[in-house]
Amino acid sequence: MVARVQTVTFQGIDVLPVDVQVQISGGLPKFTIVGLADKAVAESKERVRSALYAMGLALPPKHIAVNLAPADLIKEGSHFDLPIAVALLVAMEVIQPENVKPFVVLGELGLDSKIAPVNGVLPAAIHTASMQMGLVCPEQQGGEAAWAGNIDVLAPGSLLSLINHFSGRQMLSPPKPKIEEAKTNLPDLKDVKGQENAKRALEIAATGGHNLLMIGPPGAGKSMLAARLPGILPDLSPAEALQVSMIHSIAGHLKEGKLLKQRPFRDPHHSASLPALAGGGLKAKPGEISLAHRGVLFLDELPEFQRGALEALRQPLETGKVSIARANAHLSYPARFQLIAALNPCKCGYMGDPSRECSRAPRCGQDYQNRISGPLLDRFDLVIDVPAVSIRDLDLPPPQRRQRRDSRTGPTDKTASGGTVSGPSPKPRHFDQCGDAR
């Protein structure tokens, strides 16, 4: 007899079905897992053995073979623990095969038989709904799987709870969908004193989804302005929330299985590498530009980033997706994001200030800004100067503004005089030979 349980594996955000097959036969006692399993999957036999022992069950002293079909597809991740354990229980006649046949199973087992959260539950649930099957997932992620639609979702906290459900001794209640609560402590744009032109440019960028580059000396407020952009952006639509949450589920960033409601804001350090920004690495995970999908990617100290990492942003800014080609994987992730960047006018940061600029000005500014290629600068719709704020500006009262949110067009700000911030975007500005913005 060969016991079968359905599970999945992931290639990017694509979900591929996997058939877990278990056979218990005569011979020397041995536990073997085949089917191009990585280290995490190969180690699952020890977790499964300990989980069964914690429930008072022992593996039979026979040859146990586990095959993950199709055998030529690479299997990665710890979510294969639970389907292997369930298939073993079916082969040991603890669970009836007809009870698990309509379900896709994924979850990580602890040594005490508890089921731990895993990555990719949301895309797995959507894939399961397209196959008209049910899903077995960890208890903490039941609310995440419930967004897939009208499917049967079982979210047990332990392997024993799942066995009791299938045997009819304990019924698991269906989980309810969960969504992230709206954050009320976002930085507010009204806290910024001065920089009226920069705030207007930020509002225009938020309304039209324009890429924005801010140039100014240290302490002018560039990072402070960018941090307040999420507060004037509209919430994600239901379709966008589902797509963004799928990417964060694959990366393991969904907290407590709650769907995202607000647009992501990613601000990586300037030491971030090419795989960290564009995606890739050993397991070709999504990078910062994919995690910022339908949101904002803020790059502070833009010239300090690696040249290759910055050039990798050019194609995703045009196409809205990033393709990762590796020897063992060829993946594509969504990457339609709004790019906000900030830089100093030169290396020391004070070019144009006669009392503080270095002796190499304006040559130092030209060399510093030449680290950014022309094609990347052309991707910025708005380029603005952010001058240092004077003490007199700090003493002025903030302007009175009324903000309202519109889920279709974004925020519209009405000034105290009754005017509305609207109209075409200003013409992009470029650098002259001395490195000054004009």
N, C-alpha and C positions, 0 to 999 in steps of 0.2 A: 504494500500500500504506500502511495505517495501522497502526502498531505500538501495542500496548496493554499496559500494566502496571498492576496493581492496587496502590493504597496507601490511606491513611486520612487523615482530619482529625478534629479534636476539638472538641466543644462541651461544656465542663465535663468530666465523666468519661465522657460518651457518645462513642462512636466511630462515625463516619460513613464509608462507603466512598467512594473517589474513583477515577475511571478516568483514568489518564494516557494521552493519545493523542498520538502524534508522527507527523507526515507530512513527508516530504522531497520537494519538488516543484521544477520548473524555475522560473527567475526570478532576480531579483537576489539575491545572498547576503544573508540576513537571518535572525536568530534571534528568534522572537516567542513569548511565553508569554501565553496568555489564560485567562480563567476566574476572575475576581475574586481574583487573587493579590496578597498584600501585598508589602511592600518586600523582605522576606527571600526570598520565593519568586521575585520578579522578578530578584533578583540572582543566583539560582542558575545562570543561563546562563553567567555568567563563571566560576563555580567548576567547572561541568561542562566548559567549554571547556578550562580549564587542567588539569583532571584527565585528560582524554583526551590532551592534549598531553604530559603527564608520562609516559604509557604509550607514546608514539610514534604516537598516532592523531591525525588531524586531521578536523575537521568538513568535510563536502563543501561546495564553494562553490555552494550552492543555497539556496532558501528553506526554512527549517525552522520549522514551526508546531507549538507544543505547546499542547494544550487540556487543561484540568483540569475534567473533568465530574463532577457537574453544574455548569454554568457560573454558576448563581445562588447558589452556596454559597461563602461567604468561605473562602479558603485561607490559613492562617497557619503559619509555622514553617519551619525549615531542613531538615526531614526529607523534603522533596520533591526534594532534590538527587539522591539515589540512584535513585529510580524514574524521574526524567527521564533520567538518564544511561543506565539499563538500557534504557528504551524507545528511546533514540537508537541504542544498540548493536544492538537488534533491527531497527530500520529500516535500519541500515547492514549488516545481515546478518553481524554479528560473533557474535551470540548467536541461537540458534534460538528462535522464538516459543513452541514447545511446552515448552521448558525452564522458562520463567518464568511460564507461564500458571497453574500451581497455587500461586503464591506471592504474598503481600502484601509489598511492599518499602518500607522507610523507612530513612533514614540521611542524614547530612550529609557532604558531600565536602570534603576539603581540596585545596589547589592541587597537592599531590603525589599525589593519588588515594587518600590514606588516608581511611577512613570514621570519622567522629567520632560520639560519643554524642549522642542526641537525647532529648527528653522524650516520655513516653507510650508506651514500649515495652510495658510490662506490660498496660495496657488494650487496646492494639492486638493483643497476642498472644492475649488472651482472646477478643476479637472474631474473630480469625482462626480460633481453634479452633471457634467456633460456626458458621463458614462452611465448616468442614472443608477448610481450606487450610493451606499452610505459611507461614513468615515468614522474611524476610531482614532482619536488623538488624545494628547495629554489634557488633564483637567483644566490647567491654567489657560489653555488655548481653545477651549470650547467656544467662547464668545467670538473668537476670530474665525473659526470654521463656520459658525452659524450664519455669516454673511453670504455664504455661497448660494443660498436659496432654499428651496423646499427639499432638503435631503435629511436623511436620518444621521444625526451626529451623536456618537457615544464618546463621552469625555470622562473616563475613569481616572481616579487618583492613584490606583495601584492595579497590579495584575490580578490580585485576588478579587477586586471589585468587578473586573471584566469577566472573570470566570463565573462568579455568582450571577451576573446578569445573563450570560448565555445559558446557564443552567436553570434560570428561573427563580433563584432564591433571593435575588435582589435586583430591582429595576432602577436603572440609571435615568434620571430626569434629563430631558433635552436642554442643552445650554441656551442662553439668550444672547443675542448679539450685543457686543460692547463697542463703544466709541469713546475716543479720547475727549476728556472734558476741556472746554475752552479755557485757555490760560488768561488770567486776569491781571497778571503782573508783568506784562510785556512793556519794554521801555517805550515811553510816549514821546512823540515828536515835539509836543509843546514844552518839554523840558529843555530844549535847545534854545539858547539865547544867541541872537545874531544869526549870521549865515542864512539870510532870507533867500538869496538866490539859490543856494545849495538845497534848501528845503523845498523850494518850488521845483527844482530839477528832480528831486527825489519823488515828489508827488506826481510829476509828469511821467517819470520812469515807472512808477507803480501802476499808474492808470493804463499805460500802453504796453507794459511789459518790455520796456526798452533796456538795453545794456548801457550801463553808466560807468564812466571813469572819472574819478575825483583826483585832482592834483593840488597839493598844498603842503606847507611846512608841517613839521611835527607839532602836535597839540592844537591843530586848527579844528579838529572835530570830525575828521573823515570817518573813522571807525565808529564814533558815536552816532553819526547820522545813519550809517549803514545798519547798525544794530536796531534802529528804530523803524526800518522798512517793514518788518513783519507786522507791526502794529497798524499799518494802513493798507495792508493787502486783504482782499476778500478771502473768505474761507473756501476750501476745496468743494467743488461740486461732488455729488455722489459718485459719478463715474470716475472723476479724477482721484477721489479719495481711495477708491478700490484699486486703481492702477498704482498709485504711489505706495499704498500699504502692501501691495504684493512685492514690490522691490525691497521695502524695509523688512518684510517677513523673510525673504530669501537671505538678507544680510543678518537676520537675527536681532533687529532693532525695534520690533514692536513690543512695547511694555504691556505685560498682562493680557496679551491678545486683543488689544483695543485698536480699532481702526483710527488712522490719523484724520484729524479734522482741519487743522491749520497747515498752511503751506510750509514745507521744510525750509530751514535756513541753515546752510552749511558754511562754516568759516574755517577751512583747514589752515594749518601753520604753513609758513613759506618753505619749510624744509620737506614738505610732502613730495613723494616720488611720483614718477609717471604712473605706475600701477595704482597708487593710492588715489590719484586724481581721476584717471580715465578708467580704472578697473583692471583686473587681471590678477597677477600673482600665482601662487601655486595652484589654487582651486578656481581661478578666474572669477573672483567675487566682484560685485558691483563697486565702482569707485564713487568719489565724492560727486561727480557730475550726474551720476545716475541717482544717488541718494538725494540730490537737489532737484530731481525731476518735478516739474510743475511748481517749483519754488525758486529760491534764490541761492546762488553760489557767490560768496563774498571772498575775494582774494585781496588781503591786505599786504602792503609792501610788494606790489606786483613784480617789479624787476628782480626781486630776490628769489623768486621761484626758479626752478630749473628750466632752462630754455626748452628742452624737449617736452617737459610736462606742459608748458604753456602752448607750444605749437600743437599738442594733441587736442587742445580745445577748439581749434579752428573748424574742423569738420563737424563735430557734434553741434556747434552753434548754428551751422547751416542746415543740417539734416534732421536734428532732433533725436539722434540715436548714436550710439558708439558701438563699433564692431571690434571685438577682441579676437585676434587670431594667435593661437599658441600651437605648439606641437601636438598637444593632447586635447585641444578644445578650440572650437570656433563658435563664439557666442555673440549675441547682440542684446544690448540693454537700452531701454528708453533713456534719453538725456535731453529733454526739452526744458532748459532752465534759463533763468535771468541772471546775467553776469554783472556783478557790481564789483568794481576794483578801485583801489586807492594806491597812490604812489607819491613819494616826495619829489620835488623838482630836481634834486641832485643827490649825490651820495651823502653829503652832510645835512641836506634838507633845508638849507637857508639861502639858496641862490635867489638873488633879487633883493635881499636884505643887506644894505651896505654895511651895517654894523656887525653882521654875523656871518656873511658868506665867506667861503674859503678863498685862497689865493688862486685856485685853478679855475674859478668861474670865468666865463660860462662854459668852458670846455668840459668841466666835470659834469654839468647837467646834460650836455649832449652825449657824452659817453655813457652816462647812467641810463638815459632813456632809450639809447640805441639797443639796450638789452631786449627791448620789446620790438618785435618785427612789425613792419607795416601792415601785412595782411591781418594780423591780430588786432591792431589799432583800428582797422576799418570795420571790425565787428562791433565797435562801440558806437551806438547811436547818439549818445550825449557825452561830451567831454567838457568838464567845468573846472574853473579855478576855485579853490577853497582857501581864501587868504586867512591869515591869523586874525583872531577876534581881538579887538581893542578892549581896554578896561571900560571905556564909555559904553560900548555895546552890551557889556555884561550888566550894566546898571539899568538898562532900559527894560520896561515891563514887556512880557511876551505879548505878541499880537493875539487878538481875540479871534478864535476860529471855531466854527461848528463843523464837525465831521459826521458824515453819514456813510454807511456801507451799502454798496450795490453789488450783488453777487454776479451781475453780468458785466459791468463796466469797471468795477473796482471803486475805490473811494473818490468822492468828489468834494472838494473843500471850498467853502464859501467864506470869503473874507468879510471883515466887518463892514466894508463899503458896499457889499452886495455883489461883487464880481465873482466869477467862477473861473477856476483854474482849468483851462481847456485850450483847444486850438492845436495847431501843428507843432511838432517837436522842433526845437531850435536846430539849426544846421550844425553838424559835427565840426569840431574845431581840431586843428592839427598843430604839429610842432614846427617851429621855424628852425633855422640852422643853428641857433644858439640854444635850442632846447626849451625856449619859452613857449607856452601855449598862446595861440592867437585865434 
